[in-house]
Amino acid sequence: MKNNNKVALLVSIIVLVGIPILFLIISISTGKWGYLAWSLPPSFAAGFTGLMITYNQMKKEKNSA
């Protein structure tokens, strides 16, 4: 189960950081900054939610072991 937590942590970090970087590149290349502005709230919400759920699950597994 620890492997799944590592994958979930990696995915959460990618969503939290990678998606805004992708949209930053798109915004720079097109010159339309709305892409970046509209991508930030959903990516941060999804990233932080996944991060908190993963952290709580890792904490539960650590306490039970």
All heavy atoms as TSV, in Angstrom:
chain	resi	resn	atom	element	x	y	z
A	1	MET	N	N	0.810	-1.196	0.000
A	1	MET	CA	C	0.000	0.000	0.000
A	1	MET	C	C	0.859	1.267	0.000
A	1	MET	O	O	0.436	2.297	-0.471
A	1	MET	CB	C	-0.913	-0.031	1.226
A	1	MET	CG	C	-2.111	0.850	1.097
A	1	MET	SD	S	-3.123	0.328	-0.281
A	1	MET	CE	C	-4.661	0.944	0.217
A	2	LYS	N	N	2.055	1.160	0.530
A	2	LYS	CA	C	2.920	2.326	0.578
A	2	LYS	C	C	3.280	2.808	-0.829
A	2	LYS	O	O	3.468	3.983	-1.044
A	2	LYS	CB	C	4.179	2.016	1.380
A	2	LYS	CG	C	3.919	1.853	2.850
A	2	LYS	CD	C	5.191	1.587	3.599
A	2	LYS	CE	C	4.874	1.395	5.073
A	2	LYS	NZ	N	6.054	1.134	5.869
A	3	ASN	N	N	3.383	1.877	-1.770
A	3	ASN	CA	C	3.676	2.244	-3.145
A	3	ASN	C	C	2.573	3.122	-3.728
A	3	ASN	O	O	2.845	4.077	-4.438
A	3	ASN	CB	C	3.836	0.982	-3.990
A	3	ASN	CG	C	5.136	0.964	-4.739
A	3	ASN	OD1	O	5.911	1.897	-4.652
A	3	ASN	ND2	N	5.364	-0.102	-5.461
A	4	ASN	N	N	1.321	2.790	-3.424
A	4	ASN	CA	C	0.211	3.593	-3.931
A	4	ASN	C	C	0.226	4.995	-3.347
A	4	ASN	O	O	-0.157	5.946	-4.017
A	4	ASN	CB	C	-1.114	2.906	-3.628
A	4	ASN	CG	C	-1.295	1.635	-4.428
A	4	ASN	OD1	O	-0.687	1.488	-5.474
A	4	ASN	ND2	N	-2.114	0.731	-3.932
A	5	ASN	N	N	0.656	5.120	-2.094
A	5	ASN	CA	C	0.754	6.448	-1.497
A	5	ASN	C	C	1.820	7.285	-2.187
A	5	ASN	O	O	1.637	8.487	-2.379
A	5	ASN	CB	C	1.059	6.347	-0.001
A	5	ASN	CG	C	-0.147	5.913	0.790
A	5	ASN	OD1	O	-1.278	6.106	0.374
A	5	ASN	ND2	N	0.101	5.312	1.936
A	6	LYS	N	N	2.896	6.655	-2.559
A	6	LYS	CA	C	3.951	7.386	-3.264
A	6	LYS	C	C	3.466	7.851	-4.630
A	6	LYS	O	O	3.756	8.975	-5.047
A	6	LYS	CB	C	5.197	6.522	-3.406
A	6	LYS	CG	C	5.916	6.303	-2.101
A	6	LYS	CD	C	7.139	5.454	-2.284
A	6	LYS	CE	C	7.815	5.196	-0.950
A	6	LYS	NZ	N	8.998	4.353	-1.086
A	7	VAL	N	N	2.723	7.003	-5.295
A	7	VAL	CA	C	2.167	7.381	-6.608
A	7	VAL	C	C	1.160	8.516	-6.441
A	7	VAL	O	O	1.172	9.482	-7.201
A	7	VAL	CB	C	1.518	6.155	-7.299
A	7	VAL	CG1	C	0.766	6.574	-8.544
A	7	VAL	CG2	C	2.562	5.116	-7.640
A	8	ALA	N	N	0.306	8.409	-5.426
A	8	ALA	CA	C	-0.681	9.453	-5.185
A	8	ALA	C	C	-0.008	10.776	-4.834
A	8	ALA	O	O	-0.445	11.845	-5.278
A	8	ALA	CB	C	-1.626	9.034	-4.063
A	9	LEU	N	N	1.056	10.717	-4.056
A	9	LEU	CA	C	1.801	11.924	-3.712
A	9	LEU	C	C	2.431	12.544	-4.949
A	9	LEU	O	O	2.362	13.763	-5.154
A	9	LEU	CB	C	2.870	11.582	-2.673
A	9	LEU	CG	C	3.677	12.728	-2.110
A	9	LEU	CD1	C	2.779	13.683	-1.341
A	9	LEU	CD2	C	4.779	12.213	-1.213
A	10	LEU	N	N	2.994	11.711	-5.808
A	10	LEU	CA	C	3.602	12.198	-7.047
A	10	LEU	C	C	2.560	12.846	-7.956
A	10	LEU	O	O	2.785	13.929	-8.508
A	10	LEU	CB	C	4.308	11.054	-7.770
A	10	LEU	CG	C	4.991	11.406	-9.083
A	10	LEU	CD1	C	6.137	12.360	-8.836
A	10	LEU	CD2	C	5.472	10.155	-9.768
A	11	VAL	N	N	1.413	12.210	-8.092
A	11	VAL	CA	C	0.348	12.759	-8.942
A	11	VAL	C	C	-0.150	14.087	-8.383
A	11	VAL	O	O	-0.373	15.044	-9.132
A	11	VAL	CB	C	-0.805	11.746	-9.087
A	11	VAL	CG1	C	-2.016	12.387	-9.730
A	11	VAL	CG2	C	-0.352	10.540	-9.890
A	12	SER	N	N	-0.300	14.174	-7.072
A	12	SER	CA	C	-0.759	15.421	-6.453
A	12	SER	C	C	0.222	16.563	-6.704
A	12	SER	O	O	-0.183	17.682	-7.016
A	12	SER	CB	C	-0.944	15.240	-4.951
A	12	SER	OG	O	-1.945	14.313	-4.680
A	13	ILE	N	N	1.499	16.265	-6.593
A	13	ILE	CA	C	2.513	17.297	-6.832
A	13	ILE	C	C	2.549	17.699	-8.299
A	13	ILE	O	O	2.691	18.880	-8.626
A	13	ILE	CB	C	3.887	16.815	-6.326
A	13	ILE	CG1	C	3.856	16.734	-4.800
A	13	ILE	CG2	C	5.006	17.734	-6.796
A	13	ILE	CD1	C	5.070	16.115	-4.177
A	14	ILE	N	N	2.378	16.729	-9.190
A	14	ILE	CA	C	2.350	17.051	-10.621
A	14	ILE	C	C	1.159	17.949	-10.946
A	14	ILE	O	O	1.291	18.919	-11.692
A	14	ILE	CB	C	2.340	15.765	-11.471
A	14	ILE	CG1	C	3.712	15.089	-11.415
A	14	ILE	CG2	C	1.960	16.057	-12.922
A	14	ILE	CD1	C	3.769	13.732	-12.055
A	15	VAL	N	N	0.009	17.623	-10.361
A	15	VAL	CA	C	-1.174	18.458	-10.604
A	15	VAL	C	C	-0.975	19.842	-10.012
A	15	VAL	O	O	-1.327	20.849	-10.621
A	15	VAL	CB	C	-2.440	17.786	-10.023
A	15	VAL	CG1	C	-3.611	18.741	-10.008
A	15	VAL	CG2	C	-2.786	16.537	-10.816
A	16	LEU	N	N	-0.384	19.916	-8.833
A	16	LEU	CA	C	-0.198	21.181	-8.139
A	16	LEU	C	C	0.806	22.084	-8.844
A	16	LEU	O	O	0.620	23.296	-8.898
A	16	LEU	CB	C	0.247	20.902	-6.708
A	16	LEU	CG	C	0.245	22.031	-5.703
A	16	LEU	CD1	C	-1.161	22.575	-5.532
A	16	LEU	CD2	C	0.754	21.546	-4.368
A	17	VAL	N	N	1.848	21.498	-9.401
A	17	VAL	CA	C	2.923	22.291	-10.004
A	17	VAL	C	C	2.946	22.176	-11.528
A	17	VAL	O	O	3.117	23.185	-12.226
A	17	VAL	CB	C	4.297	21.854	-9.428
A	17	VAL	CG1	C	5.422	22.595	-10.083
A	17	VAL	CG2	C	4.327	22.054	-7.932
A	18	GLY	N	N	2.759	20.983	-12.045
A	18	GLY	CA	C	2.926	20.741	-13.473
A	18	GLY	C	C	1.876	21.386	-14.350
A	18	GLY	O	O	2.197	21.945	-15.408
A	19	ILE	N	N	0.622	21.311	-13.932
A	19	ILE	CA	C	-0.462	21.900	-14.735
A	19	ILE	C	C	-0.291	23.420	-14.875
A	19	ILE	O	O	-0.372	23.942	-15.991
A	19	ILE	CB	C	-1.845	21.537	-14.148
A	19	ILE	CG1	C	-2.022	20.037	-14.063
A	19	ILE	CG2	C	-2.967	22.225	-14.906
A	19	ILE	CD1	C	-2.368	19.329	-15.330
A	20	PRO	N	N	-0.026	24.159	-13.772
A	20	PRO	CA	C	0.207	25.596	-13.954
A	20	PRO	C	C	1.411	25.914	-14.834
A	20	PRO	O	O	1.378	26.877	-15.607
A	20	PRO	CB	C	0.423	26.111	-12.529
A	20	PRO	CG	C	-0.332	25.165	-11.681
A	20	PRO	CD	C	-0.148	23.829	-12.348
A	21	ILE	N	N	2.461	25.090	-14.759
A	21	ILE	CA	C	3.626	25.324	-15.622
A	21	ILE	C	C	3.255	25.105	-17.087
A	21	ILE	O	O	3.652	25.889	-17.956
A	21	ILE	CB	C	4.806	24.429	-15.199
A	21	ILE	CG1	C	5.368	24.914	-13.870
A	21	ILE	CG2	C	5.895	24.409	-16.265
A	21	ILE	CD1	C	6.439	24.032	-13.285
A	22	LEU	N	N	2.473	24.070	-17.345
A	22	LEU	CA	C	2.005	23.820	-18.709
A	22	LEU	C	C	1.198	25.001	-19.235
A	22	LEU	O	O	1.427	25.480	-20.354
A	22	LEU	CB	C	1.171	22.540	-18.755
A	22	LEU	CG	C	0.495	22.234	-20.087
A	22	LEU	CD1	C	1.530	21.833	-21.119
A	22	LEU	CD2	C	-0.545	21.150	-19.903
A	23	PHE	N	N	0.274	25.492	-18.425
A	23	PHE	CA	C	-0.534	26.624	-18.869
A	23	PHE	C	C	0.269	27.923	-18.925
A	23	PHE	O	O	-0.070	28.823	-19.691
A	23	PHE	CB	C	-1.775	26.772	-17.999
A	23	PHE	CG	C	-2.885	25.840	-18.408
A	23	PHE	CD1	C	-3.085	24.645	-17.747
A	23	PHE	CD2	C	-3.700	26.156	-19.473
A	23	PHE	CE1	C	-4.088	23.773	-18.125
A	23	PHE	CE2	C	-4.710	25.295	-19.871
A	23	PHE	CZ	C	-4.902	24.097	-19.201
A	24	LEU	N	N	1.325	28.035	-18.128
A	24	LEU	CA	C	2.219	29.189	-18.235
A	24	LEU	C	C	2.900	29.188	-19.593
A	24	LEU	O	O	2.986	30.224	-20.261
A	24	LEU	CB	C	3.253	29.163	-17.116
A	24	LEU	CG	C	4.325	30.243	-17.181
A	24	LEU	CD1	C	3.695	31.620	-16.962
A	24	LEU	CD2	C	5.407	29.979	-16.153
A	25	ILE	N	N	3.360	28.022	-20.014
A	25	ILE	CA	C	4.006	27.909	-21.334
A	25	ILE	C	C	3.009	28.244	-22.437
A	25	ILE	O	O	3.337	28.972	-23.386
A	25	ILE	CB	C	4.603	26.505	-21.509
A	25	ILE	CG1	C	5.765	26.308	-20.538
A	25	ILE	CG2	C	5.060	26.270	-22.938
A	25	ILE	CD1	C	6.249	24.882	-20.413
A	26	ILE	N	N	1.783	27.731	-22.309
A	26	ILE	CA	C	0.750	28.038	-23.304
A	26	ILE	C	C	0.452	29.532	-23.318
A	26	ILE	O	O	0.330	30.139	-24.387
A	26	ILE	CB	C	-0.527	27.222	-23.032
A	26	ILE	CG1	C	-0.274	25.739	-23.295
A	26	ILE	CG2	C	-1.696	27.721	-23.870
A	26	ILE	CD1	C	-1.386	24.827	-22.836
A	27	SER	N	N	0.356	30.141	-22.143
A	27	SER	CA	C	0.060	31.573	-22.064
A	27	SER	C	C	1.178	32.418	-22.647
A	27	SER	O	O	0.921	33.423	-23.313
A	27	SER	CB	C	-0.180	31.981	-20.607
A	27	SER	OG	O	-1.324	31.356	-20.108
A	28	ILE	N	N	2.413	32.030	-22.400
A	28	ILE	CA	C	3.548	32.766	-22.963
A	28	ILE	C	C	3.556	32.664	-24.483
A	28	ILE	O	O	3.781	33.657	-25.179
A	28	ILE	CB	C	4.876	32.257	-22.366
A	28	ILE	CG1	C	4.994	32.699	-20.910
A	28	ILE	CG2	C	6.072	32.757	-23.167
A	28	ILE	CD1	C	6.172	32.095	-20.166
A	29	SER	N	N	3.272	31.461	-24.994
A	29	SER	CA	C	3.333	31.281	-26.446
A	29	SER	C	C	2.165	31.952	-27.167
A	29	SER	O	O	2.326	32.401	-28.303
A	29	SER	CB	C	3.402	29.793	-26.802
A	29	SER	OG	O	2.211	29.154	-26.434
A	30	THR	N	N	0.978	32.005	-26.543
A	30	THR	CA	C	-0.168	32.614	-27.207
A	30	THR	C	C	-0.355	34.087	-26.850
A	30	THR	O	O	-0.986	34.816	-27.601
A	30	THR	CB	C	-1.469	31.869	-26.846
A	30	THR	OG1	O	-1.685	31.970	-25.447
A	30	THR	CG2	C	-1.424	30.436	-27.292
A	31	GLY	N	N	0.170	34.491	-25.693
A	31	GLY	CA	C	-0.015	35.865	-25.248
A	31	GLY	C	C	-1.353	36.091	-24.572
A	31	GLY	O	O	-1.698	37.211	-24.231
A	32	LYS	N	N	-2.121	35.045	-24.381
A	32	LYS	CA	C	-3.420	35.142	-23.711
A	32	LYS	C	C	-3.269	34.603	-22.294
A	32	LYS	O	O	-3.223	33.404	-22.062
A	32	LYS	CB	C	-4.480	34.355	-24.483
A	32	LYS	CG	C	-4.720	34.908	-25.860
A	32	LYS	CD	C	-5.801	34.139	-26.576
A	32	LYS	CE	C	-6.005	34.733	-27.962
A	32	LYS	NZ	N	-7.041	34.022	-28.696
A	33	TRP	N	N	-3.213	35.517	-21.334
A	33	TRP	CA	C	-2.923	35.141	-19.952
A	33	TRP	C	C	-4.138	34.578	-19.232
A	33	TRP	O	O	-4.036	34.096	-18.107
A	33	TRP	CB	C	-2.343	36.333	-19.215
A	33	TRP	CG	C	-1.006	36.668	-19.772
A	33	TRP	CD1	C	-0.719	37.618	-20.704
A	33	TRP	CD2	C	0.219	35.992	-19.501
A	33	TRP	NE1	N	0.619	37.591	-21.020
A	33	TRP	CE2	C	1.217	36.601	-20.288
A	33	TRP	CE3	C	0.571	34.932	-18.672
A	33	TRP	CZ2	C	2.533	36.188	-20.264
A	33	TRP	CZ3	C	1.889	34.524	-18.641
A	33	TRP	CH2	C	2.860	35.144	-19.432
A	34	GLY	N	N	-5.284	34.605	-19.871
A	34	GLY	CA	C	-6.477	34.014	-19.286
A	34	GLY	C	C	-6.341	32.512	-19.093
A	34	GLY	O	O	-6.921	31.939	-18.166
A	35	TYR	N	N	-5.561	31.868	-19.973
A	35	TYR	CA	C	-5.344	30.428	-19.825
A	35	TYR	C	C	-4.707	30.117	-18.468
A	35	TYR	O	O	-5.136	29.207	-17.763
A	35	TYR	CB	C	-4.451	29.890	-20.940
A	35	TYR	CG	C	-5.064	29.923	-22.311
A	35	TYR	CD1	C	-4.373	30.440	-23.389
A	35	TYR	CD2	C	-6.334	29.418	-22.526
A	35	TYR	CE1	C	-4.924	30.455	-24.664
A	35	TYR	CE2	C	-6.902	29.432	-23.799
A	35	TYR	CZ	C	-6.193	29.953	-24.852
A	35	TYR	OH	O	-6.739	29.969	-26.095
A	36	LEU	N	N	-3.691	30.885	-18.114
A	36	LEU	CA	C	-3.015	30.668	-16.834
A	36	LEU	C	C	-3.925	31.040	-15.675
A	36	LEU	O	O	-4.028	30.295	-14.702
A	36	LEU	CB	C	-1.722	31.479	-16.761
A	36	LEU	CG	C	-0.940	31.368	-15.450
A	36	LEU	CD1	C	-0.450	29.942	-15.250
A	36	LEU	CD2	C	0.210	32.338	-15.436
A	37	ALA	N	N	-4.598	32.165	-15.790
A	37	ALA	CA	C	-5.450	32.632	-14.697
A	37	ALA	C	C	-6.586	31.653	-14.405
A	37	ALA	O	O	-6.908	31.409	-13.240
A	37	ALA	CB	C	-6.014	34.008	-15.044
A	38	TRP	N	N	-7.186	31.087	-15.441
A	38	TRP	CA	C	-8.309	30.165	-15.231
A	38	TRP	C	C	-7.858	28.753	-14.878
A	38	TRP	O	O	-8.665	27.933	-14.415
A	38	TRP	CB	C	-9.212	30.128	-16.457
A	38	TRP	CG	C	-10.078	31.335	-16.532
A	38	TRP	CD1	C	-9.858	32.442	-17.302
A	38	TRP	CD2	C	-11.265	31.587	-15.787
A	38	TRP	NE1	N	-10.840	33.363	-17.081
A	38	TRP	CE2	C	-11.738	32.869	-16.157
A	38	TRP	CE3	C	-11.987	30.860	-14.847
A	38	TRP	CZ2	C	-12.878	33.418	-15.621
A	38	TRP	CZ3	C	-13.131	31.426	-14.309
A	38	TRP	CH2	C	-13.563	32.684	-14.699
A	39	SER	N	N	-6.587	28.439	-15.060
A	39	SER	CA	C	-6.110	27.096	-14.713
A	39	SER	C	C	-5.616	27.014	-13.270
A	39	SER	O	O	-5.553	25.920	-12.702
A	39	SER	CB	C	-4.980	26.672	-15.647
A	39	SER	OG	O	-3.786	27.369	-15.345
A	40	LEU	N	N	-5.261	28.133	-12.661
A	40	LEU	CA	C	-4.698	28.100	-11.313
A	40	LEU	C	C	-5.662	27.600	-10.238
A	40	LEU	O	O	-5.309	26.686	-9.492
A	40	LEU	CB	C	-4.149	29.481	-10.938
A	40	LEU	CG	C	-2.866	29.894	-11.645
A	40	LEU	CD1	C	-2.476	31.304	-11.251
A	40	LEU	CD2	C	-1.747	28.925	-11.367
A	41	PRO	N	N	-6.865	28.166	-10.107
A	41	PRO	CA	C	-7.749	27.686	-9.016
A	41	PRO	C	C	-8.092	26.197	-9.084
A	41	PRO	O	O	-7.972	25.507	-8.057
A	41	PRO	CB	C	-8.998	28.562	-9.160
A	41	PRO	CG	C	-8.534	29.789	-9.857
A	41	PRO	CD	C	-7.438	29.342	-10.765
A	42	PRO	N	N	-8.462	25.643	-10.241
A	42	PRO	CA	C	-8.774	24.208	-10.245
A	42	PRO	C	C	-7.559	23.318	-9.966
A	42	PRO	O	O	-7.676	22.310	-9.258
A	42	PRO	CB	C	-9.307	23.933	-11.653
A	42	PRO	CG	C	-9.566	25.235	-12.265
A	42	PRO	CD	C	-8.790	26.258	-11.530
A	43	SER	N	N	-6.405	23.691	-10.486
A	43	SER	CA	C	-5.231	22.849	-10.257
A	43	SER	C	C	-4.789	22.911	-8.798
A	43	SER	O	O	-4.411	21.887	-8.220
A	43	SER	CB	C	-4.082	23.235	-11.183
A	43	SER	OG	O	-3.614	24.526	-10.902
A	44	PHE	N	N	-4.862	24.085	-8.179
A	44	PHE	CA	C	-4.511	24.173	-6.767
A	44	PHE	C	C	-5.527	23.436	-5.902
A	44	PHE	O	O	-5.152	22.750	-4.949
A	44	PHE	CB	C	-4.389	25.624	-6.314
A	44	PHE	CG	C	-3.117	26.296	-6.760
A	44	PHE	CD1	C	-3.120	27.618	-7.148
A	44	PHE	CD2	C	-1.923	25.604	-6.799
A	44	PHE	CE1	C	-1.952	28.243	-7.563
A	44	PHE	CE2	C	-0.748	26.213	-7.214
A	44	PHE	CZ	C	-0.766	27.540	-7.596
A	45	ALA	N	N	-6.797	23.546	-6.232
A	45	ALA	CA	C	-7.824	22.834	-5.459
A	45	ALA	C	C	-7.633	21.327	-5.563
A	45	ALA	O	O	-7.658	20.608	-4.556
A	45	ALA	CB	C	-9.211	23.235	-5.945
A	46	ALA	N	N	-7.419	20.832	-6.753
A	46	ALA	CA	C	-7.229	19.390	-6.934
A	46	ALA	C	C	-5.913	18.931	-6.313
A	46	ALA	O	O	-5.858	17.879	-5.664
A	46	ALA	CB	C	-7.248	19.056	-8.424
A	47	GLY	N	N	-4.860	19.708	-6.489
A	47	GLY	CA	C	-3.557	19.332	-5.946
A	47	GLY	C	C	-3.543	19.300	-4.432
A	47	GLY	O	O	-3.049	18.344	-3.822
A	48	PHE	N	N	-4.082	20.341	-3.795
A	48	PHE	CA	C	-4.096	20.382	-2.336
A	48	PHE	C	C	-5.018	19.330	-1.748
A	48	PHE	O	O	-4.713	18.738	-0.716
A	48	PHE	CB	C	-4.490	21.767	-1.822
A	48	PHE	CG	C	-3.363	22.758	-1.856
A	48	PHE	CD1	C	-3.526	23.970	-2.487
A	48	PHE	CD2	C	-2.148	22.473	-1.265
A	48	PHE	CE1	C	-2.493	24.886	-2.528
A	48	PHE	CE2	C	-1.108	23.380	-1.307
A	48	PHE	CZ	C	-1.266	24.596	-1.946
A	49	THR	N	N	-6.144	19.070	-2.402
A	49	THR	CA	C	-7.051	18.024	-1.928
A	49	THR	C	C	-6.358	16.667	-1.976
A	49	THR	O	O	-6.383	15.908	-1.002
A	49	THR	CB	C	-8.332	17.998	-2.771
A	49	THR	OG1	O	-8.961	19.272	-2.707
A	49	THR	CG2	C	-9.282	16.934	-2.289
A	50	GLY	N	N	-5.736	16.362	-3.084
A	50	GLY	CA	C	-5.009	15.101	-3.204
A	50	GLY	C	C	-3.853	15.002	-2.235
A	50	GLY	O	O	-3.597	13.946	-1.647
A	51	LEU	N	N	-3.172	16.121	-2.025
A	51	LEU	CA	C	-2.056	16.147	-1.094
A	51	LEU	C	C	-2.516	15.880	0.333
A	51	LEU	O	O	-1.901	15.090	1.062
A	51	LEU	CB	C	-1.368	17.507	-1.180
A	51	LEU	CG	C	0.108	17.613	-0.881
A	51	LEU	CD1	C	0.900	16.706	-1.783
A	51	LEU	CD2	C	0.564	19.040	-1.012
A	52	MET	N	N	-3.603	16.489	0.755
A	52	MET	CA	C	-4.117	16.299	2.111
A	52	MET	C	C	-4.635	14.874	2.322
A	52	MET	O	O	-4.380	14.263	3.362
A	52	MET	CB	C	-5.230	17.300	2.414
A	52	MET	CG	C	-4.762	18.726	2.541
A	52	MET	SD	S	-3.629	18.941	3.916
A	52	MET	CE	C	-2.105	19.242	3.060
A	53	ILE	N	N	-5.333	14.338	1.343
A	53	ILE	CA	C	-5.839	12.965	1.458
A	53	ILE	C	C	-4.672	11.974	1.524
A	53	ILE	O	O	-4.669	11.058	2.346
A	53	ILE	CB	C	-6.790	12.631	0.291
A	53	ILE	CG1	C	-8.064	13.446	0.434
A	53	ILE	CG2	C	-7.086	11.146	0.230
A	53	ILE	CD1	C	-8.983	13.370	-0.767
A	54	THR	N	N	-3.673	12.170	0.688
A	54	THR	CA	C	-2.505	11.290	0.695
A	54	THR	C	C	-1.745	11.398	2.008
A	54	THR	O	O	-1.329	10.390	2.585
A	54	THR	CB	C	-1.573	11.630	-0.478
A	54	THR	OG1	O	-2.316	11.560	-1.693
A	54	THR	CG2	C	-0.395	10.690	-0.545
A	55	TYR	N	N	-1.570	12.616	2.485
A	55	TYR	CA	C	-0.866	12.819	3.759
A	55	TYR	C	C	-1.596	12.139	4.907
A	55	TYR	O	O	-0.969	11.469	5.736
A	55	TYR	CB	C	-0.716	14.314	4.030
A	55	TYR	CG	C	-0.097	14.615	5.373
A	55	TYR	CD1	C	1.265	14.394	5.592
A	55	TYR	CD2	C	-0.858	15.107	6.423
A	55	TYR	CE1	C	1.841	14.657	6.818
A	55	TYR	CE2	C	-0.287	15.371	7.655
A	55	TYR	CZ	C	1.057	15.149	7.843
A	55	TYR	OH	O	1.613	15.401	9.071
A	56	ASN	N	N	-2.914	12.282	4.958
A	56	ASN	CA	C	-3.690	11.635	6.015
A	56	ASN	C	C	-3.597	10.119	5.926
A	56	ASN	O	O	-3.502	9.432	6.946
A	56	ASN	CB	C	-5.150	12.090	5.980
A	56	ASN	CG	C	-5.322	13.500	6.466
A	56	ASN	OD1	O	-4.494	14.007	7.231
A	56	ASN	ND2	N	-6.388	14.149	6.021
A	57	GLN	N	N	-3.628	9.578	4.721
A	57	GLN	CA	C	-3.520	8.130	4.547
A	57	GLN	C	C	-2.146	7.637	4.979
A	57	GLN	O	O	-2.030	6.604	5.635
A	57	GLN	CB	C	-3.790	7.759	3.081
A	57	GLN	CG	C	-3.838	6.282	2.835
A	57	GLN	CD	C	-5.006	5.611	3.522
A	57	GLN	OE1	O	-6.056	6.213	3.719
A	57	GLN	NE2	N	-4.815	4.371	3.906
A	58	MET	N	N	-1.103	8.361	4.639
A	58	MET	CA	C	0.250	7.977	5.042
A	58	MET	C	C	0.392	8.042	6.563
A	58	MET	O	O	1.046	7.189	7.173
A	58	MET	CB	C	1.280	8.871	4.354
A	58	MET	CG	C	1.385	8.648	2.862
A	58	MET	SD	S	2.410	9.851	2.025
A	58	MET	CE	C	4.035	9.300	2.482
A	59	LYS	N	N	-0.222	9.043	7.158
A	59	LYS	CA	C	-0.183	9.204	8.609
A	59	LYS	C	C	-0.906	8.037	9.301
A	59	LYS	O	O	-0.412	7.498	10.292
A	59	LYS	CB	C	-0.838	10.535	8.975
A	59	LYS	CG	C	-0.588	11.026	10.360
A	59	LYS	CD	C	-1.104	12.455	10.445
A	59	LYS	CE	C	-1.446	12.846	11.845
A	59	LYS	NZ	N	-1.982	14.200	11.926
A	60	LYS	N	N	-2.059	7.626	8.761
A	60	LYS	CA	C	-2.801	6.482	9.309
A	60	LYS	C	C	-1.981	5.205	9.219
A	60	LYS	O	O	-1.957	4.411	10.161
A	60	LYS	CB	C	-4.122	6.297	8.575
A	60	LYS	CG	C	-5.192	7.273	8.949
A	60	LYS	CD	C	-6.460	6.976	8.156
A	60	LYS	CE	C	-7.498	8.052	8.357
A	60	LYS	NZ	N	-8.695	7.808	7.537
A	61	GLU	N	N	-1.335	4.990	8.075
A	61	GLU	CA	C	-0.532	3.779	7.911
A	61	GLU	C	C	0.669	3.778	8.841
A	61	GLU	O	O	1.059	2.743	9.356
A	61	GLU	CB	C	-0.079	3.640	6.465
A	61	GLU	CG	C	-1.178	3.210	5.540
A	61	GLU	CD	C	-0.709	2.990	4.125
A	61	GLU	OE1	O	0.528	3.068	3.874
A	61	GLU	OE2	O	-1.546	2.744	3.258
A	62	LYS	N	N	1.263	4.941	9.056
A	62	LYS	CA	C	2.409	5.030	9.949
A	62	LYS	C	C	2.005	4.736	11.383
A	62	LYS	O	O	2.715	4.049	12.112
A	62	LYS	CB	C	3.031	6.424	9.850
A	62	LYS	CG	C	4.285	6.590	10.650
A	62	LYS	CD	C	4.857	7.978	10.499
A	62	LYS	CE	C	6.094	8.147	11.361
A	62	LYS	NZ	N	6.614	9.509	11.296
A	63	ASN	N	N	0.846	5.243	11.798
A	63	ASN	CA	C	0.381	5.023	13.160
A	63	ASN	C	C	-0.044	3.576	13.398
A	63	ASN	O	O	0.081	3.061	14.503
A	63	ASN	CB	C	-0.778	5.961	13.507
A	63	ASN	CG	C	-0.314	7.390	13.672
A	63	ASN	OD1	O	0.858	7.646	13.954
A	63	ASN	ND2	N	-1.207	8.328	13.483
A	64	SER	N	N	-0.566	2.921	12.380
A	64	SER	CA	C	-1.024	1.544	12.545
A	64	SER	C	C	0.123	0.531	12.498
A	64	SER	O	O	-0.002	-0.578	12.970
A	64	SER	CB	C	-2.065	1.182	11.489
A	64	SER	OG	O	-1.473	1.149	10.217
A	65	ALA	N	N	1.247	0.944	11.933
A	65	ALA	CA	C	2.400	0.018	11.811
A	65	ALA	C	C	3.236	-0.021	13.063
A	65	ALA	O	O	3.134	0.567	14.013
A	65	ALA	CB	C	3.277	0.441	10.647
